[in-house]
Amino acid sequence: MADSPGPESIPLRTRLPALLPLGAVWVAALLPVAFYLLHWSDPELVVSLAITAKRLVWQAMLVVAAAVVVGLLLYPPLPAWLRRFIDRTRTKWSSDSAPLTRALSELKHFETAQKHYEVARLAWTRSDYRLVGGHAKRSVELEATMPHAQHLLGHFLLRMKSLPEARNAFEAAERLDQGHAFGEALLHVAHLQHLTGDLDAALTTFVRHEREHGSSPRSNFWRGDALMAKGQMEAAAAAFVAAAADPKVRLTAEENWFRAQARVRCWRIRGGKAASNEGHR
């Protein structure tokens, strides 16, 4: 019988996006029960509370609408962020928990790297990061030659902001299986080379990724960030323009998020150039 890795401690900031929708559902489910119990003790109080709650709901809706308008003015990518948030929440809630429960049960009887990876993969789909880290790490410990396990571990470590370790994991995935995950591993290698300060290597890897796998809003946006950090502003502006371009097809929520950010970068760059030209007159 194998001992499963214990749940890892995950920062509240990472868990909060998954906890907020769940908390809202619990509140919505408990309200009718609370009103029903109050009805038996004081029916008039229930009516008064219902009227007050209705008024508060309308006020809250007005506040939310105003906040959305202000958010759009101050943070134009807000709709793209909301779409990505809703997409992640829907994926988490629509994923059946039975396969994860079954995988954990099977792991108790016989431990293999593949079984640990399967638990980590299913937990990642459900955003259960407490399970992902321990099982992904254990899978790699048992069999370091599994590129998909290294790739998943890299994603988890990046989410936890462990940048050097995440870079090592993605580099291992790409080394074991060149072009792994349709170039996603290589793209993350380039991104993490930038985040860990290795700008020359990052720019070289971005060029290689584009040559071998093409570009996308995300890859162009990350490349633009690296070029800005290198001081190559014209090349960075071109990369952001490419990321913001209309793809003529519906993007995934994740890619759409990067396109929205790139559009803001383009506006800021144009604004900066206009201000600079005005100052030289």
C-alpha beads as a LAMMPS data file, in Angstrom:
LAMMPS data file: protein, C-alpha beads

281 atoms
280 bonds

1 atom types
1 bond types

-500.0 500.0 xlo xhi
-500.0 500.0 ylo yhi
-500.0 500.0 zlo zhi

Masses

1 110.0

Atoms # bond

1 1 1 0.000 0.000 0.000
2 1 1 1.417 3.399 -1.039
3 1 1 1.320 6.546 1.038
4 1 1 -0.096 9.458 -0.924
5 1 1 1.620 12.835 -0.616
6 1 1 -0.165 15.078 1.858
7 1 1 -2.003 18.200 0.675
8 1 1 0.286 21.162 0.133
9 1 1 -0.258 24.540 1.756
10 1 1 -1.535 26.879 -0.956
11 1 1 -1.544 30.688 -0.471
12 1 1 -5.003 32.187 -0.013
13 1 1 -4.399 34.518 -2.969
14 1 1 -4.115 31.489 -5.261
15 1 1 -7.185 29.749 -3.808
16 1 1 -9.407 32.845 -3.639
17 1 1 -10.680 32.798 -7.277
18 1 1 -11.994 29.266 -6.716
19 1 1 -13.400 30.008 -3.240
20 1 1 -15.430 33.115 -4.137
21 1 1 -17.915 31.419 -6.530
22 1 1 -18.280 28.509 -4.104
23 1 1 -18.998 30.917 -1.240
24 1 1 -21.643 32.676 -3.337
25 1 1 -23.358 29.363 -4.058
26 1 1 -23.400 28.457 -0.356
27 1 1 -24.904 31.829 0.571
28 1 1 -27.583 31.477 -2.120
29 1 1 -28.388 27.939 -0.921
30 1 1 -28.585 28.847 2.781
31 1 1 -30.753 31.955 2.424
32 1 1 -34.042 30.089 1.736
33 1 1 -33.355 27.786 4.695
34 1 1 -32.696 30.763 6.964
35 1 1 -35.915 32.492 5.843
36 1 1 -37.910 29.295 6.374
37 1 1 -36.620 28.902 9.938
38 1 1 -37.295 32.586 10.694
39 1 1 -40.817 32.239 9.317
40 1 1 -41.756 29.870 12.141
41 1 1 -40.548 32.234 14.837
42 1 1 -41.577 35.630 13.412
43 1 1 -43.422 35.801 10.034
44 1 1 -43.428 39.626 10.046
45 1 1 -39.669 39.709 10.477
46 1 1 -39.283 37.485 7.396
47 1 1 -41.377 39.868 5.283
48 1 1 -39.387 42.855 6.536
49 1 1 -36.111 41.100 5.814
50 1 1 -37.275 40.081 2.335
51 1 1 -38.181 43.692 1.473
52 1 1 -34.853 44.933 2.837
53 1 1 -32.961 42.192 0.975
54 1 1 -34.695 43.103 -2.300
55 1 1 -33.728 46.751 -1.868
56 1 1 -30.152 45.801 -1.031
57 1 1 -29.930 43.524 -4.065
58 1 1 -30.994 46.353 -6.378
59 1 1 -28.508 48.695 -4.740
60 1 1 -25.787 46.078 -5.058
61 1 1 -26.598 45.607 -8.759
62 1 1 -26.282 49.368 -9.317
63 1 1 -22.963 49.398 -7.478
64 1 1 -21.710 46.453 -9.540
65 1 1 -22.819 48.125 -12.775
66 1 1 -21.042 51.336 -11.778
67 1 1 -17.951 49.352 -10.787
68 1 1 -17.948 47.616 -14.171
69 1 1 -18.151 50.949 -16.001
70 1 1 -15.331 52.396 -13.889
71 1 1 -13.367 49.171 -14.328
72 1 1 -13.720 49.382 -18.119
73 1 1 -12.417 52.944 -18.037
74 1 1 -9.502 52.208 -15.705
75 1 1 -8.790 48.646 -16.861
76 1 1 -9.935 47.995 -20.463
77 1 1 -9.029 44.249 -20.440
78 1 1 -11.704 43.668 -17.751
79 1 1 -14.167 41.845 -20.090
80 1 1 -11.399 39.494 -21.219
81 1 1 -10.407 38.880 -17.594
82 1 1 -14.024 38.132 -16.665
83 1 1 -14.346 35.716 -19.590
84 1 1 -11.210 33.885 -18.487
85 1 1 -12.416 33.800 -14.868
86 1 1 -15.818 32.410 -15.900
87 1 1 -14.176 29.862 -18.212
88 1 1 -11.874 28.592 -15.443
89 1 1 -14.755 28.451 -12.957
90 1 1 -16.972 26.566 -15.413
91 1 1 -14.187 24.067 -16.134
92 1 1 -13.642 23.479 -12.417
93 1 1 -17.325 23.016 -11.601
94 1 1 -18.176 20.932 -14.666
95 1 1 -15.368 18.435 -13.996
96 1 1 -16.685 15.276 -12.374
97 1 1 -14.973 14.510 -9.052
98 1 1 -15.493 10.744 -9.444
99 1 1 -12.394 10.124 -11.638
100 1 1 -10.208 11.958 -9.102
101 1 1 -11.681 9.989 -6.205
102 1 1 -11.164 6.747 -8.114
103 1 1 -7.568 7.656 -9.016
104 1 1 -6.778 8.432 -5.369
105 1 1 -8.317 5.107 -4.317
106 1 1 -6.276 3.137 -6.852
107 1 1 -3.101 4.882 -5.741
108 1 1 -3.575 3.590 -2.201
109 1 1 -3.117 0.023 -3.424
110 1 1 -0.232 0.424 -5.853
111 1 1 2.054 3.400 -6.434
112 1 1 3.323 4.287 -9.907
113 1 1 4.492 7.510 -11.522
114 1 1 1.610 7.383 -14.002
115 1 1 -0.975 7.069 -11.220
116 1 1 0.488 10.031 -9.359
117 1 1 0.437 12.019 -12.602
118 1 1 -3.199 11.083 -13.214
119 1 1 -4.187 12.348 -9.766
120 1 1 -2.261 15.581 -10.342
121 1 1 -3.819 16.057 -13.787
122 1 1 -7.379 15.554 -12.551
123 1 1 -6.759 17.792 -9.541
124 1 1 -5.330 20.498 -11.834
125 1 1 -8.478 20.397 -13.964
126 1 1 -10.529 20.956 -10.812
127 1 1 -8.116 23.677 -9.559
128 1 1 -7.385 21.579 -6.463
129 1 1 -3.822 22.830 -6.093
130 1 1 -3.415 21.184 -2.673
131 1 1 -3.248 17.821 -4.457
132 1 1 -1.483 18.863 -7.645
133 1 1 1.923 19.764 -6.246
134 1 1 2.605 16.698 -4.114
135 1 1 1.471 14.171 -6.706
136 1 1 3.181 15.904 -9.646
137 1 1 6.443 16.047 -7.695
138 1 1 6.126 12.404 -6.639
139 1 1 5.453 11.366 -10.241
140 1 1 8.655 13.065 -11.368
141 1 1 10.582 11.552 -8.458
142 1 1 9.494 8.049 -9.463
143 1 1 10.083 8.550 -13.181
144 1 1 11.872 11.700 -14.284
145 1 1 11.537 10.769 -17.975
146 1 1 7.805 11.535 -18.218
147 1 1 7.528 14.802 -20.188
148 1 1 3.828 15.262 -19.424
149 1 1 4.513 15.028 -15.678
150 1 1 7.358 17.557 -15.954
151 1 1 5.070 19.822 -17.964
152 1 1 2.276 19.696 -15.384
153 1 1 4.749 20.236 -12.556
154 1 1 6.037 23.302 -14.402
155 1 1 2.534 24.757 -14.594
156 1 1 1.982 24.177 -10.874
157 1 1 5.319 25.721 -9.895
158 1 1 4.661 28.732 -12.138
159 1 1 1.269 29.208 -10.472
160 1 1 3.062 29.091 -7.105
161 1 1 5.618 31.669 -8.364
162 1 1 8.525 29.219 -7.995
163 1 1 10.114 30.504 -11.183
164 1 1 13.539 28.754 -11.295
165 1 1 11.981 25.392 -10.437
166 1 1 9.207 25.914 -13.004
167 1 1 11.808 26.743 -15.648
168 1 1 13.701 23.536 -14.869
169 1 1 10.510 21.485 -15.188
170 1 1 9.525 22.972 -18.558
171 1 1 13.089 22.605 -19.846
172 1 1 13.007 18.944 -18.810
173 1 1 9.681 18.425 -20.627
174 1 1 11.049 20.002 -23.813
175 1 1 14.310 18.079 -23.548
176 1 1 12.482 14.766 -23.139
177 1 1 9.983 15.430 -25.928
178 1 1 10.919 18.178 -28.368
179 1 1 7.847 20.207 -29.255
180 1 1 5.936 18.831 -26.263
181 1 1 2.303 19.923 -25.973
182 1 1 2.408 21.515 -29.447
183 1 1 5.190 23.874 -28.412
184 1 1 3.649 25.024 -25.132
185 1 1 6.570 23.671 -23.093
186 1 1 9.072 25.567 -25.263
187 1 1 7.000 28.751 -25.011
188 1 1 7.008 28.520 -21.223
189 1 1 10.771 27.927 -21.268
190 1 1 11.182 31.221 -23.130
191 1 1 8.804 33.044 -20.791
192 1 1 10.560 31.741 -17.688
193 1 1 13.996 32.513 -19.104
194 1 1 12.772 36.101 -19.301
195 1 1 11.277 36.067 -15.789
196 1 1 14.480 34.633 -14.324
197 1 1 16.619 37.320 -15.982
198 1 1 18.125 35.348 -18.878
199 1 1 16.937 37.768 -21.574
200 1 1 19.283 36.765 -24.402
201 1 1 18.326 33.096 -24.047
202 1 1 14.641 34.063 -23.818
203 1 1 14.677 36.042 -27.069
204 1 1 16.508 33.229 -28.840
205 1 1 13.950 30.698 -27.569
206 1 1 11.029 32.917 -28.614
207 1 1 12.442 33.064 -32.160
208 1 1 12.835 29.281 -32.180
209 1 1 9.277 28.792 -30.892
210 1 1 7.821 31.025 -33.593
211 1 1 9.861 29.274 -36.282
212 1 1 8.819 25.784 -35.180
213 1 1 5.267 26.338 -33.894
214 1 1 4.047 29.697 -35.173
215 1 1 2.834 32.582 -33.052
216 1 1 -0.216 33.399 -30.968
217 1 1 -1.420 36.394 -28.913
218 1 1 0.200 34.873 -25.829
219 1 1 3.567 34.136 -27.442
220 1 1 3.704 37.579 -29.085
221 1 1 2.736 39.305 -25.837
222 1 1 5.382 37.454 -23.822
223 1 1 7.978 38.138 -26.525
224 1 1 7.028 41.832 -26.468
225 1 1 7.569 41.907 -22.699
226 1 1 11.008 40.345 -23.103
227 1 1 11.936 42.811 -25.862
228 1 1 10.851 45.732 -23.663
229 1 1 12.999 44.426 -20.821
230 1 1 15.906 44.254 -23.287
231 1 1 15.288 47.854 -24.335
232 1 1 14.272 47.008 -27.917
233 1 1 11.182 49.210 -27.934
234 1 1 10.452 49.178 -31.679
235 1 1 10.597 45.394 -31.837
236 1 1 8.479 45.178 -28.675
237 1 1 5.844 47.471 -30.192
238 1 1 5.721 45.255 -33.298
239 1 1 5.252 42.170 -31.129
240 1 1 2.383 43.813 -29.209
241 1 1 0.749 44.874 -32.488
242 1 1 0.957 41.264 -33.693
243 1 1 -0.552 40.034 -30.404
244 1 1 -3.399 42.570 -30.633
245 1 1 -4.237 41.841 -34.268
246 1 1 -7.674 40.457 -35.093
247 1 1 -7.191 36.692 -35.596
248 1 1 -10.459 36.401 -37.601
249 1 1 -11.375 33.363 -35.481
250 1 1 -12.749 32.986 -31.965
251 1 1 -9.877 32.774 -29.498
252 1 1 -9.823 30.731 -26.339
253 1 1 -10.449 32.672 -23.127
254 1 1 -6.741 32.457 -22.286
255 1 1 -5.504 33.719 -25.662
256 1 1 -8.183 36.420 -25.714
257 1 1 -6.877 37.665 -22.352
258 1 1 -3.389 38.180 -23.796
259 1 1 -4.792 39.893 -26.889
260 1 1 -6.716 42.316 -24.651
261 1 1 -3.568 43.142 -22.679
262 1 1 -1.609 43.633 -25.905
263 1 1 -4.186 46.143 -27.162
264 1 1 -3.680 48.216 -24.008
265 1 1 0.096 48.060 -24.478
266 1 1 -0.342 49.321 -28.050
267 1 1 -2.446 52.269 -26.859
268 1 1 0.146 53.157 -24.244
269 1 1 3.014 52.926 -26.727
270 1 1 1.151 55.157 -29.204
271 1 1 0.364 57.592 -26.391
272 1 1 4.000 57.616 -25.305
273 1 1 5.179 58.279 -28.881
274 1 1 2.646 61.080 -29.301
275 1 1 3.787 62.697 -26.034
276 1 1 7.430 62.328 -27.065
277 1 1 6.792 63.911 -30.465
278 1 1 4.884 66.750 -28.807
279 1 1 7.801 67.353 -26.437
280 1 1 10.303 67.625 -29.332
281 1 1 8.352 70.346 -31.102

Bonds

1 1 1 2
2 1 2 3
3 1 3 4
4 1 4 5
5 1 5 6
6 1 6 7
7 1 7 8
8 1 8 9
9 1 9 10
10 1 10 11
11 1 11 12
12 1 12 13
13 1 13 14
14 1 14 15
15 1 15 16
16 1 16 17
17 1 17 18
18 1 18 19
19 1 19 20
20 1 20 21
21 1 21 22
22 1 22 23
23 1 23 24
24 1 24 25
25 1 25 26
26 1 26 27
27 1 27 28
28 1 28 29
29 1 29 30
30 1 30 31
31 1 31 32
32 1 32 33
33 1 33 34
34 1 34 35
35 1 35 36
36 1 36 37
37 1 37 38
38 1 38 39
39 1 39 40
40 1 40 41
41 1 41 42
42 1 42 43
43 1 43 44
44 1 44 45
45 1 45 46
46 1 46 47
47 1 47 48
48 1 48 49
49 1 49 50
50 1 50 51
51 1 51 52
52 1 52 53
53 1 53 54
54 1 54 55
55 1 55 56
56 1 56 57
57 1 57 58
58 1 58 59
59 1 59 60
60 1 60 61
61 1 61 62
62 1 62 63
63 1 63 64
64 1 64 65
65 1 65 66
66 1 66 67
67 1 67 68
68 1 68 69
69 1 69 70
70 1 70 71
71 1 71 72
72 1 72 73
73 1 73 74
74 1 74 75
75 1 75 76
76 1 76 77
77 1 77 78
78 1 78 79
79 1 79 80
80 1 80 81
81 1 81 82
82 1 82 83
83 1 83 84
84 1 84 85
85 1 85 86
86 1 86 87
87 1 87 88
88 1 88 89
89 1 89 90
90 1 90 91
91 1 91 92
92 1 92 93
93 1 93 94
94 1 94 95
95 1 95 96
96 1 96 97
97 1 97 98
98 1 98 99
99 1 99 100
100 1 100 101
101 1 101 102
102 1 102 103
103 1 103 104
104 1 104 105
105 1 105 106
106 1 106 107
107 1 107 108
108 1 108 109
109 1 109 110
110 1 110 111
111 1 111 112
112 1 112 113
113 1 113 114
114 1 114 115
115 1 115 116
116 1 116 117
117 1 117 118
118 1 118 119
119 1 119 120
120 1 120 121
121 1 121 122
122 1 122 123
123 1 123 124
124 1 124 125
125 1 125 126
126 1 126 127
127 1 127 128
128 1 128 129
129 1 129 130
130 1 130 131
131 1 131 132
132 1 132 133
133 1 133 134
134 1 134 135
135 1 135 136
136 1 136 137
137 1 137 138
138 1 138 139
139 1 139 140
140 1 140 141
141 1 141 142
142 1 142 143
143 1 143 144
144 1 144 145
145 1 145 146
146 1 146 147
147 1 147 148
148 1 148 149
149 1 149 150
150 1 150 151
151 1 151 152
152 1 152 153
153 1 153 154
154 1 154 155
155 1 155 156
156 1 156 157
157 1 157 158
158 1 158 159
159 1 159 160
160 1 160 161
161 1 161 162
162 1 162 163
163 1 163 164
164 1 164 165
165 1 165 166
166 1 166 167
167 1 167 168
168 1 168 169
169 1 169 170
170 1 170 171
171 1 171 172
172 1 172 173
173 1 173 174
174 1 174 175
175 1 175 176
176 1 176 177
177 1 177 178
178 1 178 179
179 1 179 180
180 1 180 181
181 1 181 182
182 1 182 183
183 1 183 184
184 1 184 185
185 1 185 186
186 1 186 187
187 1 187 188
188 1 188 189
189 1 189 190
190 1 190 191
191 1 191 192
192 1 192 193
193 1 193 194
194 1 194 195
195 1 195 196
196 1 196 197
197 1 197 198
198 1 198 199
199 1 199 200
200 1 200 201
201 1 201 202
202 1 202 203
203 1 203 204
204 1 204 205
205 1 205 206
206 1 206 207
207 1 207 208
208 1 208 209
209 1 209 210
210 1 210 211
211 1 211 212
212 1 212 213
213 1 213 214
214 1 214 215
215 1 215 216
216 1 216 217
217 1 217 218
218 1 218 219
219 1 219 220
220 1 220 221
221 1 221 222
222 1 222 223
223 1 223 224
224 1 224 225
225 1 225 226
226 1 226 227
227 1 227 228
228 1 228 229
229 1 229 230
230 1 230 231
231 1 231 232
232 1 232 233
233 1 233 234
234 1 234 235
235 1 235 236
236 1 236 237
237 1 237 238
238 1 238 239
239 1 239 240
240 1 240 241
241 1 241 242
242 1 242 243
243 1 243 244
244 1 244 245
245 1 245 246
246 1 246 247
247 1 247 248
248 1 248 249
249 1 249 250
250 1 250 251
251 1 251 252
252 1 252 253
253 1 253 254
254 1 254 255
255 1 255 256
256 1 256 257
257 1 257 258
258 1 258 259
259 1 259 260
260 1 260 261
261 1 261 262
262 1 262 263
263 1 263 264
264 1 264 265
265 1 265 266
266 1 266 267
267 1 267 268
268 1 268 269
269 1 269 270
270 1 270 271
271 1 271 272
272 1 272 273
273 1 273 274
274 1 274 275
275 1 275 276
276 1 276 277
277 1 277 278
278 1 278 279
279 1 279 280
280 1 280 281
